[in-house]
Amino acid sequence: MQPFQQQQQPTLEQVLQSANSDNTFQVDPLSDILGSQQAQLTTLEGQPLTSEESALPPNNAPLTGIYSNSGFDMIGILSRIVNRPNPQINLGPIDMSCSFLVTDNRQYDCPIVYCSPNFETLTGYRSAEIIGRNCRFLQAPDGQVTGGSRRTHTDNLAVYHLKSYLLQKKEHQASIINYRKGGQPFVNLVTVIPVPDESNQTAFFVGLQVDLVEQPNAILEKMKDGTYSVNYQQINIPPYIPGYGAVVDPVDEYFREIPTGALTSSLAKPEILSLVTCSGDNEQQLQQEWNKLLIDQTVDFIHVLSLKGFFLYCSRSCSTILEYDPEELLGHSLSSITHPSDIVPVMRDIKDAASDSERVVSFLFRVRRKYSGYMWMECQGKLHVDHSKGRKCLIMAGRERPVYRLPLKEIINANVNVADAVEPYHSGDPLSTEFWSKMTLEGLYFRVTPPSEDVLGYPRDALQGSSIYRYVGDSNITDITHALRSVGQGQIVNLKHTMRNQRGQYVPVISTFYPGDTAFGVGRPTFALVQTRLQTIDDIKRVNGAAYIDPARPGDENIFSEIETVRGTSWQYELHQLQQANARLRMQIEKLSTGKDKKSKKKKGAASSDDEPKMICAHCQRTDSPEWRKGPNGPKELCNACGLKYAKASKSREDEVAATAVTAEN
């Protein structure tokens, strides 16, 4: 058998001659498609094909699968999604302009087998960098995420939600922080639909994405089950090019010089001159050098923002707080390091600040450090207006804002330890026998919850700003000091002691000191959370730990999850949701309390009526009289009829006695 030889491209003359001859020459249609690859066709055993074995199918057998570069029937997949039975999520309009990918559930680690062109546009990754990977690579700025690891750059609860529904092979929807190539974050609203094969086994998962920051109008409608109908069509989405267009606002030389401000003659002192690099002869230069020294030495992040949100000046402290050199931020927008969910509120506040030069501007938002992920930062400043040069800018000072972090597991363990160590005095409601407080590591109350009035008799306003040492017994002062020192090292401390209530009495309490902004002993907290409760532990709570905590919640969950740095929503939205939830809870409590009072009154009335002795007429022994009247032996001993007869007879006798008395006098 002769090996198959590659055919040469026929000329037009040869084609015409072949058409008029008896099949002396046939044009190979695959040669135009496969080119030189046709010469490498082999059998399954690896032997090259002969001309007879590689002959094309007859004209009545059309070629298939030659129009798709990927070799994947995506139209068929989308058709099965749109026409799936019993859809749980309303997808809205779907076409090939959507950003989506397909993963193969039949392969190990569910790799991506297809991605749409707009998915490449949305993420900045090319198809060759996407195919074959698990979609978790979008959960880190560098695209390196290990399966099963705890995420440091996105919300672990959202990841857990997506993973649990994938394992159950159910439709699901979630918003999560993802990262484009180059590290730019975006809020991704992901909808995942399982696609079964002919045997009704889940073969593929199709995930659709939309950037909620760039396309907030993509949400068409909120459904009754809490999911969203989303327009995933992204025809006009601009391509994302990593690192392109980062510096878009050149820094004016005006902002590179630190202003001198008002001259201060007291600066010309030896101790000050030894710190600056000038002789002191030029007072203006001395003032400028002194201002520069103060800014460089401050621990706060001093920066100047244009009214469009671009960095015009950054102090050296940004390398410590944000891990960026000042040169890396100059000319960049604040939004480039801001959490995507906080960009809109921050830019709105910057815009509002331009209208009032006397207003103190305050920002609370999440920024992404260069290496360590997101953190909360609080900035305050004012609008600066230079009327001589017609310039406006915001001069701000920022610092890291510690936020609450307390795993549910630590509360449960602490309450179990307390319950095992203390014999309960009597059963008590946790909502009325304990209060929480935020405390400095020196024992000063920052914040106190309202139940403090039920526990100690002091309203929370009276405790806030005061020291715990004012209320504890003299014998417990040393114990409180040791507890605060231990919690400052990241430990959890349970302490039995006494506290003076508003009546001047010392009541026995148990205080648990938790690290306020660290967890599991990692790091050093900047404040403490203190749970103070009377020694009135409920019997159920004593056995099961914190009985009022839902056991279905995961133990490592942060009870302050609304302010997690990787949360996919802004704190303004979370605060609004909490206010609505609290309003619903208040309505439920009032409804239950009102119903309970009515029920108690009803039961009380029924009990009182049952306890009362049955009335019986002393004359006719009747028991169902509508009214009871006075009898010869006292009140309410005769029925209504007998009582009226007795009253009439009594009156007649009185009249007869009166008439007899008048006759006797005459």
C-alpha positions as CSV (number, residue, x, y, z in Angstrom):
1,M,0.0,0.0,0.0
2,Q,1.4,3.3,-1.0
3,P,1.2,6.1,1.6
4,F,-1.2,9.0,0.9
5,Q,0.5,11.9,-0.9
6,Q,-0.7,15.5,-0.4
7,Q,-2.4,16.8,-3.6
8,Q,-1.4,20.0,-5.2
9,Q,-3.8,22.9,-5.5
10,P,-5.4,22.4,-9.0
11,T,-5.4,25.2,-11.6
12,L,-8.6,26.5,-13.1
13,E,-7.8,24.8,-16.4
14,Q,-7.4,21.4,-14.7
15,V,-10.7,21.9,-12.9
16,L,-12.5,22.6,-16.2
17,Q,-10.8,19.6,-17.9
18,S,-11.9,17.4,-15.0
19,A,-15.5,18.5,-15.3
20,N,-15.5,17.5,-19.0
21,S,-13.7,14.2,-18.5
22,D,-14.8,10.8,-17.1
23,N,-13.6,11.5,-13.5
24,T,-10.0,11.6,-14.5
25,F,-9.4,14.3,-11.9
26,Q,-11.4,15.2,-8.7
27,V,-11.0,18.3,-6.7
28,D,-10.5,17.6,-3.0
29,P,-12.7,20.0,-1.1
30,L,-10.9,19.2,2.2
31,S,-7.6,20.5,0.9
32,D,-8.9,24.1,1.1
33,I,-9.9,23.6,4.8
34,L,-7.3,21.3,6.2
35,G,-4.3,22.4,4.1
36,S,-1.1,20.6,5.0
37,Q,-2.8,18.8,7.9
38,Q,-4.3,16.3,5.4
39,A,-0.9,14.9,4.7
40,Q,-0.6,13.8,8.3
41,L,-3.8,11.6,8.4
42,T,-3.2,8.2,9.9
43,T,-5.1,5.1,10.9
44,L,-6.1,4.3,14.5
45,E,-3.0,2.0,14.6
46,G,-0.8,5.0,13.6
47,Q,-0.1,3.9,10.0
48,P,-0.5,6.5,7.3
49,L,-3.7,6.4,5.3
50,T,-3.6,5.3,1.6
51,S,-5.4,7.2,-1.1
52,E,-8.2,4.6,-1.1
53,E,-8.6,4.7,2.7
54,S,-8.6,8.5,2.8
55,A,-11.0,8.9,0.0
56,L,-13.8,11.4,0.7
57,P,-17.3,10.3,1.3
58,P,-19.7,10.3,-1.6
59,N,-21.5,13.5,-2.5
60,N,-24.7,12.4,-0.8
61,A,-22.9,12.3,2.6
62,P,-22.3,16.0,3.6
63,L,-19.5,17.0,5.8
64,T,-20.3,18.0,9.5
65,G,-18.5,19.8,12.3
66,I,-16.3,22.0,10.0
67,Y,-17.9,25.4,10.9
68,S,-17.1,25.6,14.6
69,N,-13.6,26.6,15.6
70,S,-14.1,25.2,19.1
71,G,-15.8,22.0,18.0
72,F,-18.5,22.7,20.7
73,D,-22.2,22.8,19.9
74,M,-23.0,25.9,22.0
75,I,-26.2,26.7,20.2
76,G,-27.5,23.3,21.2
77,I,-26.5,23.9,24.8
78,L,-28.2,27.3,24.9
79,S,-31.3,25.9,23.3
80,R,-31.5,23.2,26.1
81,I,-31.1,25.9,28.7
82,V,-33.8,28.1,27.4
83,N,-36.2,25.1,26.9
84,R,-35.3,23.3,30.2
85,P,-38.3,21.9,32.1
86,N,-39.2,23.5,35.5
87,P,-36.8,26.4,35.4
88,Q,-35.9,27.8,38.9
89,I,-34.3,31.0,37.8
90,N,-35.6,33.4,35.1
91,L,-32.6,34.1,32.9
92,G,-34.1,36.8,30.7
93,P,-32.9,37.2,27.1
94,I,-30.0,34.9,26.2
95,D,-27.9,35.0,23.0
96,M,-24.2,34.6,21.9
97,S,-23.5,38.2,23.0
98,C,-23.7,37.1,26.7
99,S,-20.7,36.5,28.8
100,F,-20.7,32.9,29.8
101,L,-18.7,29.7,30.1
102,V,-19.3,26.0,30.1
103,T,-17.7,23.5,32.5
104,D,-17.7,19.7,32.1
105,N,-19.0,18.0,35.1
106,R,-17.9,14.6,33.9
107,Q,-14.2,15.5,34.1
108,Y,-12.0,15.9,37.2
109,D,-12.3,19.4,38.8
110,C,-15.0,20.5,36.4
111,P,-12.8,22.2,33.8
112,I,-13.9,25.0,31.5
113,V,-14.5,23.6,28.0
114,Y,-16.0,26.7,26.3
115,C,-16.0,30.4,26.9
116,S,-17.8,33.1,24.9
117,P,-16.0,35.9,23.3
118,N,-17.6,38.4,25.7
119,F,-16.3,36.4,28.6
120,E,-12.8,37.0,27.3
121,T,-13.7,40.7,26.9
122,L,-15.1,40.9,30.5
123,T,-12.2,39.2,32.2
124,G,-9.2,40.2,30.0
125,Y,-8.1,36.5,29.7
126,R,-7.7,34.9,26.3
127,S,-9.4,31.6,25.5
128,A,-6.1,29.7,25.6
129,E,-5.7,30.9,29.2
130,I,-9.2,29.9,30.2
131,I,-9.9,26.5,28.7
132,G,-9.0,23.6,30.9
133,R,-9.0,25.6,34.2
134,N,-11.5,25.6,37.0
135,C,-13.5,28.8,37.2
136,R,-12.1,29.5,40.7
137,F,-9.1,31.2,39.1
138,L,-11.3,34.4,38.9
139,Q,-11.4,34.6,42.7
140,A,-7.9,36.0,43.1
141,P,-6.0,38.9,41.5
142,D,-3.2,36.7,40.3
143,G,-5.5,33.9,39.1
144,Q,-3.9,31.4,41.5
145,V,-6.4,29.7,43.8
146,T,-6.1,26.2,45.3
147,G,-9.3,24.1,45.5
148,G,-10.7,23.9,49.0
149,S,-8.6,26.7,50.4
150,R,-10.0,29.6,52.3
151,R,-10.3,32.6,50.0
152,T,-8.6,35.8,51.0
153,H,-9.8,38.1,48.2
154,T,-13.5,37.2,47.9
155,D,-16.4,36.3,50.2
156,N,-16.1,32.7,51.5
157,L,-19.8,32.5,52.2
158,A,-20.5,33.2,48.5
159,V,-18.0,30.6,47.5
160,Y,-19.6,28.1,49.9
161,H,-23.1,28.9,48.4
162,L,-21.9,28.3,44.9
163,K,-20.1,25.1,45.8
164,S,-23.0,23.6,47.7
165,Y,-25.4,24.2,44.9
166,L,-23.0,22.8,42.4
167,L,-22.7,19.6,44.4
168,Q,-26.5,19.4,44.5
169,K,-26.6,20.1,40.8
170,K,-29.2,22.8,41.3
171,E,-29.7,26.2,39.6
172,H,-28.3,29.0,41.7
173,Q,-27.4,32.7,41.6
174,A,-25.0,34.7,43.6
175,S,-23.0,37.9,43.5
176,I,-19.3,37.5,44.2
177,I,-16.1,39.6,43.9
178,N,-14.1,38.3,40.9
179,Y,-10.9,39.6,39.3
180,R,-9.9,40.4,35.8
181,K,-6.5,39.7,34.4
182,G,-4.2,42.2,36.0
183,G,-6.0,42.2,39.3
184,Q,-8.9,44.6,38.7
185,P,-11.9,43.5,40.8
186,F,-15.5,43.6,39.7
187,V,-18.8,42.5,41.2
188,N,-19.9,39.5,39.2
189,L,-23.6,38.4,39.3
190,V,-23.2,34.7,38.5
191,T,-26.1,32.4,37.4
192,V,-25.3,28.7,37.1
193,I,-27.5,26.3,35.2
194,P,-26.9,22.5,35.1
195,V,-27.3,20.9,31.7
196,P,-28.2,17.1,31.6
197,D,-27.2,14.6,28.9
198,E,-29.4,12.0,27.2
199,S,-29.4,9.8,30.3
200,N,-30.6,12.8,32.5
201,Q,-27.2,13.0,34.2
202,T,-25.6,16.4,34.7
203,A,-23.0,16.7,32.0
204,F,-22.3,20.5,31.9
205,F,-22.7,23.6,33.9
206,V,-23.3,26.9,32.1
207,G,-22.3,30.0,34.1
208,L,-23.5,33.5,33.0
209,Q,-21.8,36.6,34.3
210,V,-22.5,40.3,34.3
211,D,-20.5,43.2,36.0
212,L,-22.9,44.9,38.2
213,V,-20.7,48.0,38.6
214,E,-20.3,48.6,34.9
215,Q,-23.9,47.5,34.1
216,P,-26.1,48.1,37.1
217,N,-29.1,48.3,34.7
218,A,-28.6,44.7,33.7
219,I,-31.0,43.6,36.6
220,L,-34.4,43.6,35.0
221,E,-36.6,42.4,37.9
222,K,-36.3,40.9,41.4
223,M,-38.3,37.7,41.6
224,K,-40.4,36.5,44.6
225,D,-37.8,33.8,45.5
226,G,-35.0,36.4,45.9
227,T,-33.3,35.7,42.6
228,Y,-33.0,38.3,39.8
229,S,-34.0,38.4,36.2
230,V,-30.9,39.7,34.5
231,N,-30.1,40.9,31.0
232,Y,-26.8,39.1,30.3
233,Q,-26.5,40.6,26.8
234,Q,-23.3,42.6,26.6
235,I,-23.1,43.8,23.1
236,N,-21.5,47.2,23.9
237,I,-19.1,46.1,26.6
238,P,-15.7,47.7,26.1
239,P,-12.7,45.4,26.1
240,Y,-10.6,45.3,29.2
241,I,-6.9,45.6,28.6
242,P,-4.8,44.9,31.7
243,G,-2.6,47.8,32.7
244,Y,-3.9,49.9,29.9
245,G,-5.0,53.5,30.6
246,A,-4.2,53.4,34.3
247,V,-2.8,56.9,34.4
248,V,-5.3,59.1,32.8
249,D,-5.0,62.4,34.7
250,P,-1.5,64.0,34.8
251,V,-0.5,65.5,38.1
252,D,-0.2,69.3,38.1
253,E,3.1,70.6,39.4
254,Y,1.1,72.8,41.7
255,F,0.3,69.9,43.9
256,R,3.8,68.5,44.0
257,E,5.0,71.4,46.3
258,I,3.9,71.4,49.9
259,P,2.3,74.7,50.8
260,T,4.1,76.8,53.4
261,G,1.0,78.2,55.1
262,A,1.3,80.8,57.8
263,L,4.8,81.5,58.9
264,T,5.7,80.6,62.5
265,S,8.6,82.4,64.1
266,S,8.9,79.8,66.8
267,L,10.2,77.3,64.3
268,A,13.7,78.8,64.4
269,K,14.8,76.7,67.4
270,P,17.8,74.5,67.6
271,E,15.8,71.3,68.2
272,I,13.7,72.0,65.1
273,L,16.6,73.1,62.9
274,S,18.4,69.8,63.8
275,L,15.5,67.9,62.2
276,V,15.1,69.8,58.9
277,T,17.6,70.3,56.0
278,C,17.9,74.0,56.0
279,S,19.7,76.7,58.0
280,G,16.6,78.7,59.1
281,D,17.6,81.9,57.4
282,N,14.8,81.6,55.0
283,E,11.6,81.4,57.1
284,Q,9.4,80.3,54.1
285,Q,11.8,77.5,53.3
286,L,12.0,76.5,57.0
287,Q,8.2,76.4,57.2
288,Q,8.0,74.3,54.0
289,E,10.6,71.8,55.3
290,W,8.8,71.6,58.6
291,N,5.5,70.9,57.0
292,K,7.1,68.2,54.8
293,L,8.7,66.6,57.8
294,L,5.4,66.5,59.7
295,I,3.6,64.9,56.7
296,D,6.3,62.3,56.1
297,Q,6.4,61.3,59.8
298,T,2.6,61.0,60.4
299,V,1.1,57.6,60.6
300,D,-2.0,58.7,58.7
301,F,-2.2,58.5,54.9
302,I,-2.2,62.2,53.9
303,H,-3.4,62.6,50.3
304,V,-4.9,65.1,47.9
305,L,-7.7,64.2,45.5
306,S,-9.0,66.0,42.5
307,L,-12.8,66.5,42.2
308,K,-12.7,63.6,39.7
309,G,-11.2,61.3,42.3
310,F,-7.6,61.2,41.1
311,F,-4.6,61.2,43.4
312,L,-2.7,64.4,43.2
313,Y,-0.4,63.9,46.2
314,C,0.3,60.9,48.5
315,S,2.4,60.9,51.7
316,R,5.1,58.4,52.3
317,S,2.9,56.6,54.9
318,C,0.9,55.0,52.0
319,S,3.7,52.5,51.6
320,T,3.0,51.3,55.1
321,I,-0.8,51.5,55.1
322,L,-1.6,50.5,51.5
323,E,1.7,48.9,50.5
324,Y,2.0,51.1,47.4
325,D,4.7,53.6,46.8
326,P,3.4,57.2,46.3
327,E,4.6,57.1,42.7
328,E,2.4,54.1,42.0
329,L,-0.8,56.0,43.0
330,L,-0.1,59.5,41.6
331,G,-2.3,60.1,38.6
332,H,-4.4,57.1,39.3
333,S,-8.1,57.2,40.2
334,L,-9.2,56.3,43.8
335,S,-11.6,53.9,42.2
336,S,-8.6,51.8,41.0
337,I,-7.9,50.6,44.5
338,T,-11.5,50.9,45.9
339,H,-13.7,47.9,46.4
340,P,-16.1,47.8,43.4
341,S,-19.2,47.9,45.6
342,D,-17.9,51.1,47.3
343,I,-16.9,53.0,44.2
344,V,-20.4,54.6,43.6
345,P,-20.9,55.9,47.2
346,V,-17.4,57.3,47.4
347,M,-17.5,59.1,44.1
348,R,-20.9,60.5,45.0
349,D,-19.5,61.9,48.3
350,I,-16.6,63.4,46.4
351,K,-19.0,65.1,44.0
352,D,-21.1,66.4,46.9
353,A,-18.1,67.8,48.7
354,A,-17.4,70.2,45.9
355,S,-20.5,72.3,46.7
356,D,-19.6,73.2,50.3
357,S,-16.0,74.2,51.3
358,E,-16.9,74.3,55.0
359,R,-18.2,70.8,55.2
360,V,-16.1,68.1,56.7
361,V,-15.8,65.2,54.2
362,S,-15.8,61.7,55.7
363,F,-15.4,58.5,53.7
364,L,-15.6,54.9,55.0
365,F,-14.8,52.4,52.3
366,R,-12.7,49.4,51.5
367,V,-9.4,49.7,49.6
368,R,-7.3,47.0,48.1
369,R,-3.7,46.9,49.4
370,K,-1.0,45.9,47.0
371,Y,-0.3,42.5,48.7
372,S,-2.6,41.9,51.6
373,G,-6.1,42.2,50.1
374,Y,-8.8,44.5,51.2
375,M,-9.1,46.6,54.4
376,W,-11.5,49.2,55.7
377,M,-10.2,52.8,55.6
378,E,-11.7,55.9,57.1
379,C,-10.8,59.3,55.5
380,Q,-11.6,62.8,56.7
381,G,-10.8,66.1,55.2
382,K,-12.1,69.3,53.6
383,L,-12.3,71.0,50.3
384,H,-9.4,73.3,49.6
385,V,-10.0,76.2,47.3
386,D,-7.2,78.4,46.0
387,H,-9.0,81.5,44.7
388,S,-5.8,83.0,43.3
389,K,-5.3,80.1,40.9
390,G,-8.8,78.8,40.6
391,R,-8.0,75.4,41.9
392,K,-10.1,73.0,44.0
393,C,-9.1,69.7,45.6
394,L,-9.8,67.6,48.6
395,I,-7.1,67.3,51.3
396,M,-7.7,64.1,53.2
397,A,-6.2,62.1,56.0
398,G,-6.9,58.4,56.1
399,R,-6.2,55.5,58.4
400,E,-7.2,51.9,58.8
401,R,-10.5,51.3,60.5
402,P,-10.6,48.2,62.6
403,V,-14.0,46.5,62.3
404,Y,-15.7,43.8,64.3
405,R,-14.8,40.2,63.8
406,L,-16.1,37.4,66.0
407,P,-16.6,33.8,64.9
408,L,-19.7,32.1,66.1
409,K,-17.7,29.1,67.2
410,E,-15.8,31.2,69.8
411,I,-19.1,32.4,71.3
412,I,-20.5,28.9,71.6
413,N,-17.3,27.6,73.2
414,A,-17.1,30.4,75.7
415,N,-20.7,30.0,76.7
416,V,-20.3,26.2,77.1
417,N,-17.3,26.8,79.4
418,V,-19.2,29.3,81.5
419,A,-22.2,27.0,81.8
420,D,-20.0,24.1,83.0
421,A,-18.2,26.3,85.6
422,V,-21.2,28.0,87.1
423,E,-24.2,26.6,89.0
424,P,-27.2,28.6,87.8
425,Y,-29.1,30.7,90.3
426,H,-32.3,30.7,88.3
427,S,-33.5,30.6,84.8
428,G,-33.1,33.8,82.8
429,D,-33.8,35.3,79.4
430,P,-30.5,36.1,77.6
431,L,-32.0,39.2,76.1
432,S,-32.7,40.6,79.6
433,T,-29.8,39.1,81.6
434,E,-26.8,40.1,79.4
435,F,-25.4,43.0,77.5
436,W,-22.5,43.4,75.1
437,S,-20.0,46.2,74.9
438,K,-17.1,47.4,72.8
439,M,-14.2,48.3,75.1
440,T,-10.7,49.6,74.8
441,L,-7.8,47.5,76.0
442,E,-7.6,49.9,78.9
443,G,-11.2,49.2,80.1
444,L,-13.1,52.2,78.6
445,Y,-16.6,51.5,77.3
446,F,-16.9,52.6,73.7
447,R,-20.4,51.2,72.9
448,V,-22.9,49.4,75.1
449,T,-26.1,47.6,74.1
450,P,-29.5,48.7,75.6
451,P,-30.0,45.6,77.9
452,S,-27.4,47.1,80.3
453,E,-30.3,48.8,81.9
454,D,-31.9,45.4,82.7
455,V,-28.7,44.0,84.0
456,L,-27.2,46.8,86.0
457,G,-29.8,49.5,85.9
458,Y,-27.6,51.9,84.0
459,P,-28.7,53.1,80.6
460,R,-26.1,52.6,77.9
461,D,-25.4,56.4,77.6
462,A,-24.3,56.4,81.3
463,L,-21.8,53.6,80.7
464,Q,-20.4,54.8,77.4
465,G,-17.3,56.9,77.9
466,S,-16.7,55.5,81.5
467,S,-14.3,52.9,82.7
468,I,-15.2,49.4,83.8
469,Y,-13.1,50.0,87.0
470,R,-15.8,52.4,88.3
471,Y,-18.3,49.5,88.6
472,V,-16.3,46.4,89.5
473,G,-15.7,45.4,93.1
474,D,-12.4,46.3,94.7
475,S,-11.4,42.7,94.9
476,N,-11.8,42.2,91.2
477,I,-9.7,45.1,89.9
478,T,-6.6,43.0,89.5
479,D,-8.6,40.3,87.7
480,I,-10.0,42.8,85.2
481,T,-6.5,44.1,84.5
482,H,-5.2,40.6,83.8
483,A,-8.2,39.8,81.6
484,L,-7.7,43.0,79.5
485,R,-4.0,42.2,79.1
486,S,-4.8,38.6,78.0
487,V,-7.4,39.7,75.5
488,G,-4.9,42.2,74.1
489,Q,-2.7,39.2,73.2
490,G,-5.6,37.5,71.3
491,Q,-6.9,35.3,74.0
492,I,-10.5,34.7,75.2
493,V,-11.1,35.2,78.9
494,N,-14.0,34.2,81.1
495,L,-14.1,36.0,84.4
496,K,-16.5,35.8,87.4
497,H,-16.7,39.1,89.3
498,T,-19.1,41.6,90.8
499,M,-20.4,44.9,89.4
500,R,-22.2,47.7,91.2
501,N,-25.7,48.4,89.9
502,Q,-27.6,51.7,90.0
503,R,-28.9,50.9,93.5
504,G,-25.4,50.6,94.9
505,Q,-25.6,46.8,95.2
506,Y,-22.8,44.5,93.9
507,V,-24.3,41.8,91.8
508,P,-22.5,38.6,90.6
509,V,-21.8,38.6,86.9
510,I,-19.8,36.7,84.3
511,S,-17.8,38.6,81.7
512,T,-16.3,37.1,78.6
513,F,-13.6,39.1,76.9
514,Y,-13.2,38.5,73.2
515,P,-10.6,40.0,70.8
516,G,-12.7,42.5,68.8
517,D,-11.1,42.5,65.4
518,T,-9.1,39.3,65.2
519,A,-10.1,35.6,65.3
520,F,-8.7,32.3,66.4
521,G,-5.7,33.9,68.2
522,V,-4.2,35.3,65.0
523,G,-2.9,38.8,65.3
524,R,-3.3,41.4,68.1
525,P,-6.7,43.1,68.5
526,T,-7.1,46.9,68.8
527,F,-10.2,46.6,71.0
528,A,-12.2,44.0,73.0
529,L,-15.8,42.8,72.8
530,V,-17.2,42.0,76.2
531,Q,-20.2,39.8,77.0
532,T,-21.5,40.6,80.5
533,R,-24.3,38.5,81.9
534,L,-25.8,37.8,85.3
535,Q,-25.2,34.4,86.8
536,T,-28.6,33.3,85.7
537,I,-27.9,30.7,83.0
538,D,-30.8,28.9,81.5
539,D,-30.8,25.1,82.1
540,I,-31.0,24.4,78.4
541,K,-28.2,26.9,77.7
542,R,-26.1,25.2,80.4
543,V,-26.3,21.8,78.7
544,N,-26.2,22.8,75.1
545,G,-24.1,25.9,75.2
546,A,-25.6,29.1,73.7
547,A,-29.1,27.7,73.2
548,Y,-30.3,30.9,71.5
549,I,-27.7,30.4,68.7
550,D,-29.0,28.6,65.6
551,P,-27.0,25.4,65.4
552,A,-27.5,25.2,61.6
553,R,-25.1,28.1,61.1
554,P,-21.5,27.2,60.3
555,G,-19.2,27.6,63.4
556,D,-16.5,29.6,61.6
557,E,-19.0,32.2,60.4
558,N,-18.3,35.7,61.4
559,I,-21.4,37.1,63.2
560,F,-20.5,40.5,61.8
561,S,-20.4,39.1,58.2
562,E,-22.1,42.2,56.9
563,I,-18.9,44.1,57.2
564,E,-16.5,41.5,55.8
565,T,-14.0,43.2,53.5
566,V,-14.7,40.7,50.7
567,R,-18.5,41.1,51.0
568,G,-20.0,41.8,47.6
569,T,-22.3,44.7,48.8
570,S,-21.7,48.1,50.2
571,W,-22.1,48.8,54.0
572,Q,-24.9,51.3,53.1
573,Y,-26.9,48.5,51.5
574,E,-26.2,46.1,54.4
575,L,-27.2,48.8,57.0
576,H,-30.5,49.3,55.1
577,Q,-31.1,45.6,55.1
578,L,-30.5,45.3,58.8
579,Q,-32.8,48.2,59.5
580,Q,-35.5,46.5,57.5
581,A,-34.9,43.2,59.3
582,N,-35.1,44.9,62.7
583,A,-38.3,46.6,61.7
584,R,-39.8,43.3,60.8
585,L,-38.6,41.7,64.1
586,R,-40.1,44.6,66.1
587,M,-43.4,44.1,64.4
588,Q,-43.3,40.3,65.1
589,I,-42.4,40.9,68.7
590,E,-45.2,43.4,69.1
591,K,-47.7,41.1,67.4
592,L,-46.6,38.2,69.6
593,S,-46.7,40.3,72.8
594,T,-50.1,41.7,72.0
595,G,-51.5,38.2,71.2
596,K,-49.9,36.8,74.4
597,D,-51.4,39.5,76.5
598,K,-54.9,38.9,75.0
599,K,-54.5,35.2,75.4
600,S,-53.3,35.6,79.0
601,K,-56.3,37.9,79.9
602,K,-58.6,35.5,78.2
603,K,-57.2,32.6,80.2
604,K,-57.2,34.6,83.4
605,G,-60.9,35.5,82.8
606,A,-61.8,31.9,82.2
607,A,-59.8,30.8,85.2
608,S,-61.5,33.3,87.5
609,S,-64.9,32.4,86.2
610,D,-64.2,28.7,86.9
611,D,-62.9,29.4,90.4
612,E,-66.0,31.4,91.4
613,P,-68.6,29.3,93.3
614,K,-71.9,28.6,91.4
615,M,-74.8,30.8,92.5
616,I,-78.1,29.2,93.5
617,C,-81.3,30.8,94.6
618,A,-82.1,30.2,98.3
619,H,-85.8,30.0,97.6
620,C,-86.3,28.2,94.3
621,Q,-82.8,26.7,93.8
622,R,-82.4,28.3,90.4
623,T,-78.9,28.6,89.0
624,D,-79.3,30.5,85.7
625,S,-80.6,33.8,86.8
626,P,-79.4,36.8,84.8
627,E,-79.2,38.8,88.0
628,W,-78.9,38.0,91.7
629,R,-80.7,40.0,94.4
630,K,-80.8,40.5,98.2
631,G,-82.5,37.9,100.4
632,P,-83.3,37.7,104.1
633,N,-79.8,36.3,104.9
634,G,-77.7,38.8,102.8
635,P,-77.0,40.1,99.3
636,K,-77.2,37.9,96.1
637,E,-78.8,34.9,97.6
638,L,-82.1,35.1,95.6
639,C,-82.7,34.9,91.8
640,N,-84.0,37.8,90.0
641,A,-87.7,36.8,90.3
642,C,-87.5,35.7,93.9
643,G,-85.6,38.8,94.8
644,L,-88.2,41.1,93.3
645,K,-90.9,39.2,95.2
646,Y,-88.9,39.5,98.4
647,A,-88.3,43.2,98.0
648,K,-92.0,43.8,97.3
649,A,-93.0,41.8,100.4
650,S,-90.4,43.6,102.5
651,K,-91.8,46.9,101.4
652,S,-95.4,45.8,102.1
653,R,-94.4,44.8,105.6
654,E,-92.7,48.1,106.2
655,D,-95.8,50.0,105.1
656,E,-98.0,47.9,107.4
657,V,-95.6,48.6,110.4
658,A,-95.7,52.3,109.6
659,A,-99.5,52.3,109.4
660,T,-99.8,50.4,112.7
661,A,-97.5,52.9,114.4
662,V,-99.6,55.9,113.2
663,T,-102.9,54.2,114.5
664,A,-101.3,53.6,117.9
665,E,-100.4,57.3,118.3
666,N,-103.9,58.4,117.5
